[in-house]
Amino acid sequence: MAGVQQPPRDTEIETLDEFDRVAASGSLRGHRVQSVDLTTRTFALLSADTAEAVFLGCPMEPEAAAHVRSTGALVFPPVPELPFDPYRGSLYTPDALYEGLTGPDGYDATPDAHAYQWFLRTRGTGDIFASMLRSIHDDAVSDAFDELLAGSRVVGVMGGHAMARGTDAYAGAARLGRALAREGLTVATGGGPGAMEAANLGAYAAPFDDAMLKDALDTLAQVPSFRPSITDWARAVFAVRDRYPGGGVSVGVPTWFYGHEPPNAFAAHIAKYFANATREDGLLARCTAGVVFLPGAAGTVQEIFDNTTPNYYESNGVPRPMVLVDEEHWTTLLPAWPLLQALAEGRSMAPRIALVDSIEDAPRALARLSADGNQ
């Protein structure tokens, strides 16, 4: 656009080490510095060229802030008493969201709970400042999400939050996540309880032997649901993680819009959003290796057809594989499969969809659909 100078590529600075490396060159011109504490870097800020730089949520001494503004930089200071960082440069971790879980107040003391309470207080007020903060936060999460997944083959596993620990369905979803992770795929889920947690658990269990997964399932079965106690539910996960450190890496994409459903802590990286629509679209769009849909209710049905639309119109290129699991569920109870078939008829997405009855058949079906699409 005429009159607007575009920043150079690779200008984001998200850690203090990156800042020091760039500042050593004498120029921060045009860079975007995200949530880096610069209170000990006053000399560097006073001596470097900071014209056209943007500082997003970076604490700095008043002298430094005044100087960089005077040279043409934009400074967006941290927002006081906000229970989340809207300018964050990376995704969340389970430890960060659940900090304080082991204390006497349990889950209520965690950053995740505080962010949800802030969301409940502000979402219906019409306050444009709160709305802006949510939007900035979600955009920062999306940027970090893209950086994390660059070059990865991502497979989504979608399914209902009501799937209880200790059930055969939960164990099957965990085996599915493990099988997909062992194929070298990055497992991505909606990041919540139920089928989502089971798939992230499976990915976490991928480096271990069968005994580990059995022990984990037995431990979790003692607290089948996040109701009535999110604290007990989450502590069971950390008990497994502490017993088996170094698990496989996967991604969870939950939302504070459904904040009564806590994020599961088996995902190593958590892209948590305020806007559910942004979360849903972003998750499915990043599932480059396809999506497996386990039995679920309204949310899973929505995800099936959110994923169908770009496949139908080929807006993301070659349609991506879609595997629905449980014939009775998807043909009788919630007959999404016949509608999906009708939409696919005569289109390039037709050979990229499959319905299987057993969860054990899903990885093979996904591999077959992927191979067909590469021919």
Sequence and secondary structure as in RCSB ss.txt:
>XXXX:A:sequence
MAGVQQPPRDTEIETLDEFDRVAASGSLRGHRVQSVDLTTRTFALLSADTAEAVFLGCPMEPEAAAHVRSTGALV
FPPVPELPFDPYRGSLYTPDALYEGLTGPDGYDATPDAHAYQWFLRTRGTGDIFASMLRSIHDDAVSDAFDELLA
GSRVVGVMGGHAMARGTDAYAGAARLGRALAREGLTVATGGGPGAMEAANLGAYAAPFDDAMLKDALDTLAQVPS
FRPSITDWARAVFAVRDRYPGGGVSVGVPTWFYGHEPPNAFAAHIAKYFANATREDGLLARCTAGVVFLPGAAGT
VQEIFDNTTPNYYESNGVPRPMVLVDEEHWTTLLPAWPLLQALAEGRSMAPRIALVDSIEDAPRALARLSADGNQ
>XXXX:A:secstr
 TT     SS EE SHHHHHHHHTTTB TT EEES   TT HHHHHHSB TT EEES    HHHHHHHHHTT EE
E   TT SS TT SS B HHHHTTTTTSTTGGGGSHHHHHHHHHHHHTTS  HHHHHHHHHHHHHHHHHHHHHHT
T  EEEEE  TT  TTSHHHHHHHHHHHHHHHTT EEEE  SSTHHHHHHHHHHHTTS HHHHHHHHHHHHTS  
SSS HHHHHHHHHHHHHHS S    EE  BGGGTTS   TT SEE  BS HHHHHHHHHHT TT EEE S SHHH
HHHHHHHHHHHHHTTTSS   EEEE HHIIIIIS HHHHHHHHHTTSTTGGGEEEESSGGGHHHHHHHHHHHHT 
